[in-house]
Amino acid sequence: MKKVSILVGTVYGGAQFVAEEAEKILQAKGYLTQLNLEPKLNDVLAFSADIWLVITSTTGQGDIPDNLLPFFVDVKDRFPLLTGKSYAVISLGDSGYGDTFCGAGKQFSELLSELQGTAMAPTLEIDAGETLQAEDLALPWIEQLF
């Protein structure tokens, strides 16, 4: 049974809702999941997931939300190679912010690639200016990808 660590970055709860619904889909498909609302690198590594699924909103000027930022910094500092593991990123943002649109997801995609993880698909970028309910795009994407 494949394992999926779901890493959530949220400010107002939208990314958390998407992550909780994604977890239900993954479990129904037979995956063993670990939902991380305040992720700690040691916990994620101990779970030994085959796949890291990052679902994050973007805050400020393309920043990673406060609940996910310590994890990102720890991963960047400790640099655990993800050779043989896969990852996928769903990034929520607002295109009205221009160059920083979905910046948190872009930062995670870049880091996981540097760690030699294998992207399952290009990052799914969801624009709050076009889609009020991120789950309308994210959940079909999860269904198809997994």
C-alpha positions, 0 to 999 in steps of 0.5 A: 500500500502506497503512503502519501504525506499531505502537507498543508499550508493554510491561512483562512482554511481553504487549503485545509479543506481541499487537503481534507477532501483529498485525503478522503479520495486517497483513502478511498483509492487505497492509499495510507495517508498522513495529514499534516496541518502543522508538519514536522520534518521528523514526523514526515520522514518517519512516516516514510511516504512514497509521495509528498502532496503539498496543498498550500495557499500563498500569503503576502507577496508570494510567501508560504503560510506561517503553519508550513514555513517552519517545515519548508525551512527545515527541509531546505536546511536539512535537505533530505533527498527524495530519490525514488519518491514522488511529489505533487503540488496544489497551489492556491493564489490570486493572479491579481498579485502578478509575479508572486501568484501561487508563489508558495507552491512554486517555492515548494515545487522548486525545492522538491525538485532540488531534493531529487523528487519526481514530479507526478504532474506540473503544479496545479495553480488555482486562481482565487480570482477565477475559482471561488471554490478551489476544491472544484479544480483540485479534487478532479485533479487528485482523482485523475493523478492518483 
